[in-house]
Amino acid sequence: MSAPATPDSPLPALPVTFRPTRTRAVLYTVGIAQLAAITAVALLLPELSGGERISFVGTGVLIGAVLLLLSRPKVVARQEGVTVVNLTTRRELAWAQVLRVNLRAGDPWVHLDLADGTSLPAMGIQPGIARDQAIRDARALRDLAEIHGAVDHTAG
């Protein structure tokens, strides 16, 4: 992923949000389907008490909440910098903090090499079921980081 943006792949206008849309669609669909199925089972089994029915539905809601949490990751690129939202964390970064955007073969998601020597997973760009889109998004984020990071570095 070292080729800069070309006329075939122009930089996206800021702000832009990168997220695994296919994965989110699958998670939402599975969440709704499992909640409907568990609720139907709770209502249709005559031998269940009221408390058992509530615990069935509560379990379905809990599973749905976990699936919603799994659909949370995103990367938002703005003029000021990047916001990385992972499962339970959110981190704001200035463009100058992002040295490199990495998506190597076999990686489950993009990793950002940061100026403080650490690496930050950016789960909002993941090649799982949409590999080509993830590669395009990673390239776009990399190009944005190179352009905006260079501006920040020269500004002093």
Phi and psi in radians as a Rosetta constraint file:
Dihedral C 1 N 2 CA 2 C 2 CIRCULARHARMONIC -2.026 0.35
Dihedral N 2 CA 2 C 2 N 3 CIRCULARHARMONIC -0.059 0.35
Dihedral C 2 N 3 CA 3 C 3 CIRCULARHARMONIC -1.370 0.35
Dihedral N 3 CA 3 C 3 N 4 CIRCULARHARMONIC 2.330 0.35
Dihedral C 3 N 4 CA 4 C 4 CIRCULARHARMONIC -1.278 0.35
Dihedral N 4 CA 4 C 4 N 5 CIRCULARHARMONIC 3.027 0.35
Dihedral C 4 N 5 CA 5 C 5 CIRCULARHARMONIC -1.055 0.35
Dihedral N 5 CA 5 C 5 N 6 CIRCULARHARMONIC 2.451 0.35
Dihedral C 5 N 6 CA 6 C 6 CIRCULARHARMONIC -2.107 0.35
Dihedral N 6 CA 6 C 6 N 7 CIRCULARHARMONIC 3.004 0.35
Dihedral C 6 N 7 CA 7 C 7 CIRCULARHARMONIC -1.008 0.35
Dihedral N 7 CA 7 C 7 N 8 CIRCULARHARMONIC -0.479 0.35
Dihedral C 7 N 8 CA 8 C 8 CIRCULARHARMONIC -1.272 0.35
Dihedral N 8 CA 8 C 8 N 9 CIRCULARHARMONIC -0.479 0.35
Dihedral C 8 N 9 CA 9 C 9 CIRCULARHARMONIC -2.309 0.35
Dihedral N 9 CA 9 C 9 N 10 CIRCULARHARMONIC 1.299 0.35
Dihedral C 9 N 10 CA 10 C 10 CIRCULARHARMONIC -1.193 0.35
Dihedral N 10 CA 10 C 10 N 11 CIRCULARHARMONIC 2.768 0.35
Dihedral C 10 N 11 CA 11 C 11 CIRCULARHARMONIC -1.170 0.35
Dihedral N 11 CA 11 C 11 N 12 CIRCULARHARMONIC 2.452 0.35
Dihedral C 11 N 12 CA 12 C 12 CIRCULARHARMONIC -1.249 0.35
Dihedral N 12 CA 12 C 12 N 13 CIRCULARHARMONIC 2.651 0.35
Dihedral C 12 N 13 CA 13 C 13 CIRCULARHARMONIC -1.250 0.35
Dihedral N 13 CA 13 C 13 N 14 CIRCULARHARMONIC 2.473 0.35
Dihedral C 13 N 14 CA 14 C 14 CIRCULARHARMONIC -1.573 0.35
Dihedral N 14 CA 14 C 14 N 15 CIRCULARHARMONIC 2.526 0.35
Dihedral C 14 N 15 CA 15 C 15 CIRCULARHARMONIC -1.342 0.35
Dihedral N 15 CA 15 C 15 N 16 CIRCULARHARMONIC 2.652 0.35
Dihedral C 15 N 16 CA 16 C 16 CIRCULARHARMONIC -2.387 0.35
Dihedral N 16 CA 16 C 16 N 17 CIRCULARHARMONIC 2.464 0.35
Dihedral C 16 N 17 CA 17 C 17 CIRCULARHARMONIC -1.978 0.35
Dihedral N 17 CA 17 C 17 N 18 CIRCULARHARMONIC 2.221 0.35
Dihedral C 17 N 18 CA 18 C 18 CIRCULARHARMONIC -1.840 0.35
Dihedral N 18 CA 18 C 18 N 19 CIRCULARHARMONIC 2.223 0.35
Dihedral C 18 N 19 CA 19 C 19 CIRCULARHARMONIC -2.675 0.35
Dihedral N 19 CA 19 C 19 N 20 CIRCULARHARMONIC 2.681 0.35
Dihedral C 19 N 20 CA 20 C 20 CIRCULARHARMONIC -1.364 0.35
Dihedral N 20 CA 20 C 20 N 21 CIRCULARHARMONIC 1.484 0.35
Dihedral C 20 N 21 CA 21 C 21 CIRCULARHARMONIC -1.112 0.35
Dihedral N 21 CA 21 C 21 N 22 CIRCULARHARMONIC -0.698 0.35
Dihedral C 21 N 22 CA 22 C 22 CIRCULARHARMONIC -1.132 0.35
Dihedral N 22 CA 22 C 22 N 23 CIRCULARHARMONIC -0.756 0.35
Dihedral C 22 N 23 CA 23 C 23 CIRCULARHARMONIC -1.073 0.35
Dihedral N 23 CA 23 C 23 N 24 CIRCULARHARMONIC -0.751 0.35
Dihedral C 23 N 24 CA 24 C 24 CIRCULARHARMONIC -1.066 0.35
Dihedral N 24 CA 24 C 24 N 25 CIRCULARHARMONIC -0.749 0.35
Dihedral C 24 N 25 CA 25 C 25 CIRCULARHARMONIC -1.071 0.35
Dihedral N 25 CA 25 C 25 N 26 CIRCULARHARMONIC -0.741 0.35
Dihedral C 25 N 26 CA 26 C 26 CIRCULARHARMONIC -1.116 0.35
Dihedral N 26 CA 26 C 26 N 27 CIRCULARHARMONIC -0.793 0.35
Dihedral C 26 N 27 CA 27 C 27 CIRCULARHARMONIC -1.103 0.35
Dihedral N 27 CA 27 C 27 N 28 CIRCULARHARMONIC -0.752 0.35
Dihedral C 27 N 28 CA 28 C 28 CIRCULARHARMONIC -1.095 0.35
Dihedral N 28 CA 28 C 28 N 29 CIRCULARHARMONIC -0.776 0.35
Dihedral C 28 N 29 CA 29 C 29 CIRCULARHARMONIC -1.099 0.35
Dihedral N 29 CA 29 C 29 N 30 CIRCULARHARMONIC -0.821 0.35
Dihedral C 29 N 30 CA 30 C 30 CIRCULARHARMONIC -1.112 0.35
Dihedral N 30 CA 30 C 30 N 31 CIRCULARHARMONIC -0.706 0.35
Dihedral C 30 N 31 CA 31 C 31 CIRCULARHARMONIC -1.068 0.35
Dihedral N 31 CA 31 C 31 N 32 CIRCULARHARMONIC -0.809 0.35
Dihedral C 31 N 32 CA 32 C 32 CIRCULARHARMONIC -1.169 0.35
Dihedral N 32 CA 32 C 32 N 33 CIRCULARHARMONIC -0.748 0.35
Dihedral C 32 N 33 CA 33 C 33 CIRCULARHARMONIC -1.118 0.35
Dihedral N 33 CA 33 C 33 N 34 CIRCULARHARMONIC -0.762 0.35
Dihedral C 33 N 34 CA 34 C 34 CIRCULARHARMONIC -1.203 0.35
Dihedral N 34 CA 34 C 34 N 35 CIRCULARHARMONIC -0.649 0.35
Dihedral C 34 N 35 CA 35 C 35 CIRCULARHARMONIC -1.134 0.35
Dihedral N 35 CA 35 C 35 N 36 CIRCULARHARMONIC -0.743 0.35
Dihedral C 35 N 36 CA 36 C 36 CIRCULARHARMONIC -1.107 0.35
Dihedral N 36 CA 36 C 36 N 37 CIRCULARHARMONIC -0.753 0.35
Dihedral C 36 N 37 CA 37 C 37 CIRCULARHARMONIC -1.150 0.35
Dihedral N 37 CA 37 C 37 N 38 CIRCULARHARMONIC -0.804 0.35
Dihedral C 37 N 38 CA 38 C 38 CIRCULARHARMONIC -1.151 0.35
Dihedral N 38 CA 38 C 38 N 39 CIRCULARHARMONIC -0.687 0.35
Dihedral C 38 N 39 CA 39 C 39 CIRCULARHARMONIC -1.136 0.35
Dihedral N 39 CA 39 C 39 N 40 CIRCULARHARMONIC -0.730 0.35
Dihedral C 39 N 40 CA 40 C 40 CIRCULARHARMONIC -1.078 0.35
Dihedral N 40 CA 40 C 40 N 41 CIRCULARHARMONIC -0.755 0.35
Dihedral C 40 N 41 CA 41 C 41 CIRCULARHARMONIC -1.083 0.35
Dihedral N 41 CA 41 C 41 N 42 CIRCULARHARMONIC -0.759 0.35
Dihedral C 41 N 42 CA 42 C 42 CIRCULARHARMONIC -1.082 0.35
Dihedral N 42 CA 42 C 42 N 43 CIRCULARHARMONIC -0.650 0.35
Dihedral C 42 N 43 CA 43 C 43 CIRCULARHARMONIC -1.428 0.35
Dihedral N 43 CA 43 C 43 N 44 CIRCULARHARMONIC -0.501 0.35
Dihedral C 43 N 44 CA 44 C 44 CIRCULARHARMONIC -1.569 0.35
Dihedral N 44 CA 44 C 44 N 45 CIRCULARHARMONIC -0.339 0.35
Dihedral C 44 N 45 CA 45 C 45 CIRCULARHARMONIC -1.432 0.35
Dihedral N 45 CA 45 C 45 N 46 CIRCULARHARMONIC 1.955 0.35
Dihedral C 45 N 46 CA 46 C 46 CIRCULARHARMONIC -1.241 0.35
Dihedral N 46 CA 46 C 46 N 47 CIRCULARHARMONIC -0.412 0.35
Dihedral C 46 N 47 CA 47 C 47 CIRCULARHARMONIC -1.408 0.35
Dihedral N 47 CA 47 C 47 N 48 CIRCULARHARMONIC -0.049 0.35
Dihedral C 47 N 48 CA 48 C 48 CIRCULARHARMONIC -1.433 0.35
Dihedral N 48 CA 48 C 48 N 49 CIRCULARHARMONIC 2.446 0.35
Dihedral C 48 N 49 CA 49 C 49 CIRCULARHARMONIC -1.434 0.35
Dihedral N 49 CA 49 C 49 N 50 CIRCULARHARMONIC 3.010 0.35
Dihedral C 49 N 50 CA 50 C 50 CIRCULARHARMONIC -1.043 0.35
Dihedral N 50 CA 50 C 50 N 51 CIRCULARHARMONIC -0.724 0.35
Dihedral C 50 N 51 CA 51 C 51 CIRCULARHARMONIC -1.154 0.35
Dihedral N 51 CA 51 C 51 N 52 CIRCULARHARMONIC -0.644 0.35
Dihedral C 51 N 52 CA 52 C 52 CIRCULARHARMONIC -1.186 0.35
Dihedral N 52 CA 52 C 52 N 53 CIRCULARHARMONIC -0.690 0.35
Dihedral C 52 N 53 CA 53 C 53 CIRCULARHARMONIC -1.077 0.35
Dihedral N 53 CA 53 C 53 N 54 CIRCULARHARMONIC -0.746 0.35
Dihedral C 53 N 54 CA 54 C 54 CIRCULARHARMONIC -1.122 0.35
Dihedral N 54 CA 54 C 54 N 55 CIRCULARHARMONIC -0.692 0.35
Dihedral C 54 N 55 CA 55 C 55 CIRCULARHARMONIC -1.193 0.35
Dihedral N 55 CA 55 C 55 N 56 CIRCULARHARMONIC -0.602 0.35
Dihedral C 55 N 56 CA 56 C 56 CIRCULARHARMONIC -1.063 0.35
Dihedral N 56 CA 56 C 56 N 57 CIRCULARHARMONIC -0.908 0.35
Dihedral C 56 N 57 CA 57 C 57 CIRCULARHARMONIC -1.123 0.35
Dihedral N 57 CA 57 C 57 N 58 CIRCULARHARMONIC -0.687 0.35
Dihedral C 57 N 58 CA 58 C 58 CIRCULARHARMONIC -1.058 0.35
Dihedral N 58 CA 58 C 58 N 59 CIRCULARHARMONIC -0.673 0.35
Dihedral C 58 N 59 CA 59 C 59 CIRCULARHARMONIC -1.111 0.35
Dihedral N 59 CA 59 C 59 N 60 CIRCULARHARMONIC -0.740 0.35
Dihedral C 59 N 60 CA 60 C 60 CIRCULARHARMONIC -1.080 0.35
Dihedral N 60 CA 60 C 60 N 61 CIRCULARHARMONIC -0.714 0.35
Dihedral C 60 N 61 CA 61 C 61 CIRCULARHARMONIC -1.142 0.35
Dihedral N 61 CA 61 C 61 N 62 CIRCULARHARMONIC -0.720 0.35
Dihedral C 61 N 62 CA 62 C 62 CIRCULARHARMONIC -1.091 0.35
Dihedral N 62 CA 62 C 62 N 63 CIRCULARHARMONIC -0.789 0.35
Dihedral C 62 N 63 CA 63 C 63 CIRCULARHARMONIC -1.077 0.35
Dihedral N 63 CA 63 C 63 N 64 CIRCULARHARMONIC -0.740 0.35
Dihedral C 63 N 64 CA 64 C 64 CIRCULARHARMONIC -1.062 0.35
Dihedral N 64 CA 64 C 64 N 65 CIRCULARHARMONIC -0.700 0.35
Dihedral C 64 N 65 CA 65 C 65 CIRCULARHARMONIC -1.112 0.35
Dihedral N 65 CA 65 C 65 N 66 CIRCULARHARMONIC -0.694 0.35
Dihedral C 65 N 66 CA 66 C 66 CIRCULARHARMONIC -1.120 0.35
Dihedral N 66 CA 66 C 66 N 67 CIRCULARHARMONIC -0.737 0.35
Dihedral C 66 N 67 CA 67 C 67 CIRCULARHARMONIC -1.129 0.35
Dihedral N 67 CA 67 C 67 N 68 CIRCULARHARMONIC -0.653 0.35
Dihedral C 67 N 68 CA 68 C 68 CIRCULARHARMONIC -1.121 0.35
Dihedral N 68 CA 68 C 68 N 69 CIRCULARHARMONIC -0.699 0.35
Dihedral C 68 N 69 CA 69 C 69 CIRCULARHARMONIC -1.063 0.35
Dihedral N 69 CA 69 C 69 N 70 CIRCULARHARMONIC -0.711 0.35
Dihedral C 69 N 70 CA 70 C 70 CIRCULARHARMONIC -1.171 0.35
Dihedral N 70 CA 70 C 70 N 71 CIRCULARHARMONIC -0.380 0.35
Dihedral C 70 N 71 CA 71 C 71 CIRCULARHARMONIC -1.606 0.35
Dihedral N 71 CA 71 C 71 N 72 CIRCULARHARMONIC 0.031 0.35
Dihedral C 71 N 72 CA 72 C 72 CIRCULARHARMONIC -1.256 0.35
Dihedral N 72 CA 72 C 72 N 73 CIRCULARHARMONIC -0.589 0.35
Dihedral C 72 N 73 CA 73 C 73 CIRCULARHARMONIC -0.990 0.35
Dihedral N 73 CA 73 C 73 N 74 CIRCULARHARMONIC 2.441 0.35
Dihedral C 73 N 74 CA 74 C 74 CIRCULARHARMONIC -2.817 0.35
Dihedral N 74 CA 74 C 74 N 75 CIRCULARHARMONIC 2.846 0.35
Dihedral C 74 N 75 CA 75 C 75 CIRCULARHARMONIC -2.239 0.35
Dihedral N 75 CA 75 C 75 N 76 CIRCULARHARMONIC 2.149 0.35
Dihedral C 75 N 76 CA 76 C 76 CIRCULARHARMONIC -1.974 0.35
Dihedral N 76 CA 76 C 76 N 77 CIRCULARHARMONIC 2.086 0.35
Dihedral C 76 N 77 CA 77 C 77 CIRCULARHARMONIC -1.771 0.35
Dihedral N 77 CA 77 C 77 N 78 CIRCULARHARMONIC 2.208 0.35
Dihedral C 77 N 78 CA 78 C 78 CIRCULARHARMONIC -2.213 0.35
Dihedral N 78 CA 78 C 78 N 79 CIRCULARHARMONIC 3.008 0.35
Dihedral C 78 N 79 CA 79 C 79 CIRCULARHARMONIC -1.015 0.35
Dihedral N 79 CA 79 C 79 N 80 CIRCULARHARMONIC -0.644 0.35
Dihedral C 79 N 80 CA 80 C 80 CIRCULARHARMONIC -1.378 0.35
Dihedral N 80 CA 80 C 80 N 81 CIRCULARHARMONIC -0.422 0.35
Dihedral C 80 N 81 CA 81 C 81 CIRCULARHARMONIC 2.821 0.35
Dihedral N 81 CA 81 C 81 N 82 CIRCULARHARMONIC -2.676 0.35
Dihedral C 81 N 82 CA 82 C 82 CIRCULARHARMONIC -2.212 0.35
Dihedral N 82 CA 82 C 82 N 83 CIRCULARHARMONIC 2.427 0.35
Dihedral C 82 N 83 CA 83 C 83 CIRCULARHARMONIC -1.963 0.35
Dihedral N 83 CA 83 C 83 N 84 CIRCULARHARMONIC 2.161 0.35
Dihedral C 83 N 84 CA 84 C 84 CIRCULARHARMONIC -1.890 0.35
Dihedral N 84 CA 84 C 84 N 85 CIRCULARHARMONIC 2.050 0.35
Dihedral C 84 N 85 CA 85 C 85 CIRCULARHARMONIC -1.934 0.35
Dihedral N 85 CA 85 C 85 N 86 CIRCULARHARMONIC 2.015 0.35
Dihedral C 85 N 86 CA 86 C 86 CIRCULARHARMONIC -1.855 0.35
Dihedral N 86 CA 86 C 86 N 87 CIRCULARHARMONIC -2.843 0.35
Dihedral C 86 N 87 CA 87 C 87 CIRCULARHARMONIC -0.986 0.35
Dihedral N 87 CA 87 C 87 N 88 CIRCULARHARMONIC -0.911 0.35
Dihedral C 87 N 88 CA 88 C 88 CIRCULARHARMONIC -2.163 0.35
Dihedral N 88 CA 88 C 88 N 89 CIRCULARHARMONIC 0.031 0.35
Dihedral C 88 N 89 CA 89 C 89 CIRCULARHARMONIC -2.195 0.35
Dihedral N 89 CA 89 C 89 N 90 CIRCULARHARMONIC 2.764 0.35
Dihedral C 89 N 90 CA 90 C 90 CIRCULARHARMONIC -2.412 0.35
Dihedral N 90 CA 90 C 90 N 91 CIRCULARHARMONIC 2.278 0.35
Dihedral C 90 N 91 CA 91 C 91 CIRCULARHARMONIC -2.358 0.35
Dihedral N 91 CA 91 C 91 N 92 CIRCULARHARMONIC 2.262 0.35
Dihedral C 91 N 92 CA 92 C 92 CIRCULARHARMONIC -1.667 0.35
Dihedral N 92 CA 92 C 92 N 93 CIRCULARHARMONIC 2.275 0.35
Dihedral C 92 N 93 CA 93 C 93 CIRCULARHARMONIC -2.248 0.35
Dihedral N 93 CA 93 C 93 N 94 CIRCULARHARMONIC 2.421 0.35
Dihedral C 93 N 94 CA 94 C 94 CIRCULARHARMONIC -1.339 0.35
Dihedral N 94 CA 94 C 94 N 95 CIRCULARHARMONIC 2.666 0.35
Dihedral C 94 N 95 CA 95 C 95 CIRCULARHARMONIC -0.980 0.35
Dihedral N 95 CA 95 C 95 N 96 CIRCULARHARMONIC -0.631 0.35
Dihedral C 95 N 96 CA 96 C 96 CIRCULARHARMONIC -1.117 0.35
Dihedral N 96 CA 96 C 96 N 97 CIRCULARHARMONIC -0.377 0.35
Dihedral C 96 N 97 CA 97 C 97 CIRCULARHARMONIC -1.346 0.35
Dihedral N 97 CA 97 C 97 N 98 CIRCULARHARMONIC -0.359 0.35
Dihedral C 97 N 98 CA 98 C 98 CIRCULARHARMONIC -1.643 0.35
Dihedral N 98 CA 98 C 98 N 99 CIRCULARHARMONIC 1.874 0.35
Dihedral C 98 N 99 CA 99 C 99 CIRCULARHARMONIC -1.507 0.35
Dihedral N 99 CA 99 C 99 N 100 CIRCULARHARMONIC -0.637 0.35
Dihedral C 99 N 100 CA 100 C 100 CIRCULARHARMONIC -2.674 0.35
Dihedral N 100 CA 100 C 100 N 101 CIRCULARHARMONIC 2.559 0.35
Dihedral C 100 N 101 CA 101 C 101 CIRCULARHARMONIC -1.955 0.35
Dihedral N 101 CA 101 C 101 N 102 CIRCULARHARMONIC 2.084 0.35
Dihedral C 101 N 102 CA 102 C 102 CIRCULARHARMONIC -2.036 0.35
Dihedral N 102 CA 102 C 102 N 103 CIRCULARHARMONIC 2.307 0.35
Dihedral C 102 N 103 CA 103 C 103 CIRCULARHARMONIC -2.475 0.35
Dihedral N 103 CA 103 C 103 N 104 CIRCULARHARMONIC 1.608 0.35
Dihedral C 103 N 104 CA 104 C 104 CIRCULARHARMONIC -1.587 0.35
Dihedral N 104 CA 104 C 104 N 105 CIRCULARHARMONIC 2.785 0.35
Dihedral C 104 N 105 CA 105 C 105 CIRCULARHARMONIC -0.954 0.35
Dihedral N 105 CA 105 C 105 N 106 CIRCULARHARMONIC 2.277 0.35
Dihedral C 105 N 106 CA 106 C 106 CIRCULARHARMONIC 1.577 0.35
Dihedral N 106 CA 106 C 106 N 107 CIRCULARHARMONIC -0.226 0.35
Dihedral C 106 N 107 CA 107 C 107 CIRCULARHARMONIC -1.200 0.35
Dihedral N 107 CA 107 C 107 N 108 CIRCULARHARMONIC 2.415 0.35
Dihedral C 107 N 108 CA 108 C 108 CIRCULARHARMONIC -1.338 0.35
Dihedral N 108 CA 108 C 108 N 109 CIRCULARHARMONIC -0.336 0.35
Dihedral C 108 N 109 CA 109 C 109 CIRCULARHARMONIC -2.854 0.35
Dihedral N 109 CA 109 C 109 N 110 CIRCULARHARMONIC 3.027 0.35
Dihedral C 109 N 110 CA 110 C 110 CIRCULARHARMONIC -1.218 0.35
Dihedral N 110 CA 110 C 110 N 111 CIRCULARHARMONIC 2.568 0.35
Dihedral C 110 N 111 CA 111 C 111 CIRCULARHARMONIC -2.117 0.35
Dihedral N 111 CA 111 C 111 N 112 CIRCULARHARMONIC 2.394 0.35
Dihedral C 111 N 112 CA 112 C 112 CIRCULARHARMONIC -1.817 0.35
Dihedral N 112 CA 112 C 112 N 113 CIRCULARHARMONIC 2.156 0.35
Dihedral C 112 N 113 CA 113 C 113 CIRCULARHARMONIC -1.466 0.35
Dihedral N 113 CA 113 C 113 N 114 CIRCULARHARMONIC 2.187 0.35
Dihedral C 113 N 114 CA 114 C 114 CIRCULARHARMONIC -1.846 0.35
Dihedral N 114 CA 114 C 114 N 115 CIRCULARHARMONIC 2.781 0.35
Dihedral C 114 N 115 CA 115 C 115 CIRCULARHARMONIC -1.091 0.35
Dihedral N 115 CA 115 C 115 N 116 CIRCULARHARMONIC -0.409 0.35
Dihedral C 115 N 116 CA 116 C 116 CIRCULARHARMONIC -1.468 0.35
Dihedral N 116 CA 116 C 116 N 117 CIRCULARHARMONIC 0.124 0.35
Dihedral C 116 N 117 CA 117 C 117 CIRCULARHARMONIC 1.573 0.35
Dihedral N 117 CA 117 C 117 N 118 CIRCULARHARMONIC -0.011 0.35
Dihedral C 117 N 118 CA 118 C 118 CIRCULARHARMONIC -1.712 0.35
Dihedral N 118 CA 118 C 118 N 119 CIRCULARHARMONIC 2.979 0.35
Dihedral C 118 N 119 CA 119 C 119 CIRCULARHARMONIC -2.126 0.35
Dihedral N 119 CA 119 C 119 N 120 CIRCULARHARMONIC 2.381 0.35
Dihedral C 119 N 120 CA 120 C 120 CIRCULARHARMONIC -2.049 0.35
Dihedral N 120 CA 120 C 120 N 121 CIRCULARHARMONIC 2.126 0.35
Dihedral C 120 N 121 CA 121 C 121 CIRCULARHARMONIC -1.198 0.35
Dihedral N 121 CA 121 C 121 N 122 CIRCULARHARMONIC 2.417 0.35
Dihedral C 121 N 122 CA 122 C 122 CIRCULARHARMONIC -2.077 0.35
Dihedral N 122 CA 122 C 122 N 123 CIRCULARHARMONIC 1.503 0.35
Dihedral C 122 N 123 CA 123 C 123 CIRCULARHARMONIC -1.205 0.35
Dihedral N 123 CA 123 C 123 N 124 CIRCULARHARMONIC -0.151 0.35
Dihedral C 123 N 124 CA 124 C 124 CIRCULARHARMONIC -1.233 0.35
Dihedral N 124 CA 124 C 124 N 125 CIRCULARHARMONIC -0.250 0.35
Dihedral C 124 N 125 CA 125 C 125 CIRCULARHARMONIC -2.128 0.35
Dihedral N 125 CA 125 C 125 N 126 CIRCULARHARMONIC 1.803 0.35
Dihedral C 125 N 126 CA 126 C 126 CIRCULARHARMONIC -2.400 0.35
Dihedral N 126 CA 126 C 126 N 127 CIRCULARHARMONIC 2.337 0.35
Dihedral C 126 N 127 CA 127 C 127 CIRCULARHARMONIC -1.424 0.35
Dihedral N 127 CA 127 C 127 N 128 CIRCULARHARMONIC 0.091 0.35
Dihedral C 127 N 128 CA 128 C 128 CIRCULARHARMONIC -0.615 0.35
Dihedral N 128 CA 128 C 128 N 129 CIRCULARHARMONIC -1.432 0.35
Dihedral C 128 N 129 CA 129 C 129 CIRCULARHARMONIC -1.887 0.35
Dihedral N 129 CA 129 C 129 N 130 CIRCULARHARMONIC 0.145 0.35
Dihedral C 129 N 130 CA 130 C 130 CIRCULARHARMONIC -2.476 0.35
Dihedral N 130 CA 130 C 130 N 131 CIRCULARHARMONIC 1.076 0.35
Dihedral C 130 N 131 CA 131 C 131 CIRCULARHARMONIC -1.006 0.35
Dihedral N 131 CA 131 C 131 N 132 CIRCULARHARMONIC -0.840 0.35
Dihedral C 131 N 132 CA 132 C 132 CIRCULARHARMONIC -1.097 0.35
Dihedral N 132 CA 132 C 132 N 133 CIRCULARHARMONIC -0.707 0.35
Dihedral C 132 N 133 CA 133 C 133 CIRCULARHARMONIC -1.134 0.35
Dihedral N 133 CA 133 C 133 N 134 CIRCULARHARMONIC -0.717 0.35
Dihedral C 133 N 134 CA 134 C 134 CIRCULARHARMONIC -1.087 0.35
Dihedral N 134 CA 134 C 134 N 135 CIRCULARHARMONIC -0.701 0.35
Dihedral C 134 N 135 CA 135 C 135 CIRCULARHARMONIC -1.141 0.35
Dihedral N 135 CA 135 C 135 N 136 CIRCULARHARMONIC -0.764 0.35
Dihedral C 135 N 136 CA 136 C 136 CIRCULARHARMONIC -1.074 0.35
Dihedral N 136 CA 136 C 136 N 137 CIRCULARHARMONIC -0.764 0.35
Dihedral C 136 N 137 CA 137 C 137 CIRCULARHARMONIC -1.130 0.35
Dihedral N 137 CA 137 C 137 N 138 CIRCULARHARMONIC -0.721 0.35
Dihedral C 137 N 138 CA 138 C 138 CIRCULARHARMONIC -1.117 0.35
Dihedral N 138 CA 138 C 138 N 139 CIRCULARHARMONIC -0.725 0.35
Dihedral C 138 N 139 CA 139 C 139 CIRCULARHARMONIC -1.125 0.35
Dihedral N 139 CA 139 C 139 N 140 CIRCULARHARMONIC -0.746 0.35
Dihedral C 139 N 140 CA 140 C 140 CIRCULARHARMONIC -1.096 0.35
Dihedral N 140 CA 140 C 140 N 141 CIRCULARHARMONIC -0.781 0.35
Dihedral C 140 N 141 CA 141 C 141 CIRCULARHARMONIC -1.116 0.35
Dihedral N 141 CA 141 C 141 N 142 CIRCULARHARMONIC -0.714 0.35
Dihedral C 141 N 142 CA 142 C 142 CIRCULARHARMONIC -1.060 0.35
Dihedral N 142 CA 142 C 142 N 143 CIRCULARHARMONIC -0.799 0.35
Dihedral C 142 N 143 CA 143 C 143 CIRCULARHARMONIC -1.126 0.35
Dihedral N 143 CA 143 C 143 N 144 CIRCULARHARMONIC -0.704 0.35
Dihedral C 143 N 144 CA 144 C 144 CIRCULARHARMONIC -1.098 0.35
Dihedral N 144 CA 144 C 144 N 145 CIRCULARHARMONIC -0.743 0.35
Dihedral C 144 N 145 CA 145 C 145 CIRCULARHARMONIC -1.123 0.35
Dihedral N 145 CA 145 C 145 N 146 CIRCULARHARMONIC -0.698 0.35
Dihedral C 145 N 146 CA 146 C 146 CIRCULARHARMONIC -1.150 0.35
Dihedral N 146 CA 146 C 146 N 147 CIRCULARHARMONIC -0.757 0.35
Dihedral C 146 N 147 CA 147 C 147 CIRCULARHARMONIC -1.224 0.35
Dihedral N 147 CA 147 C 147 N 148 CIRCULARHARMONIC -0.889 0.35
Dihedral C 147 N 148 CA 148 C 148 CIRCULARHARMONIC -1.315 0.35
Dihedral N 148 CA 148 C 148 N 149 CIRCULARHARMONIC -0.600 0.35
Dihedral C 148 N 149 CA 149 C 149 CIRCULARHARMONIC -1.135 0.35
Dihedral N 149 CA 149 C 149 N 150 CIRCULARHARMONIC -0.664 0.35
Dihedral C 149 N 150 CA 150 C 150 CIRCULARHARMONIC -1.142 0.35
Dihedral N 150 CA 150 C 150 N 151 CIRCULARHARMONIC -0.667 0.35
Dihedral C 150 N 151 CA 151 C 151 CIRCULARHARMONIC -1.137 0.35
Dihedral N 151 CA 151 C 151 N 152 CIRCULARHARMONIC -0.790 0.35
Dihedral C 151 N 152 CA 152 C 152 CIRCULARHARMONIC -1.108 0.35
Dihedral N 152 CA 152 C 152 N 153 CIRCULARHARMONIC -0.691 0.35
Dihedral C 152 N 153 CA 153 C 153 CIRCULARHARMONIC -1.175 0.35
Dihedral N 153 CA 153 C 153 N 154 CIRCULARHARMONIC -0.651 0.35
Dihedral C 153 N 154 CA 154 C 154 CIRCULARHARMONIC -1.393 0.35
Dihedral N 154 CA 154 C 154 N 155 CIRCULARHARMONIC -0.323 0.35
Dihedral C 154 N 155 CA 155 C 155 CIRCULARHARMONIC -1.295 0.35
Dihedral N 155 CA 155 C 155 N 156 CIRCULARHARMONIC -0.283 0.35
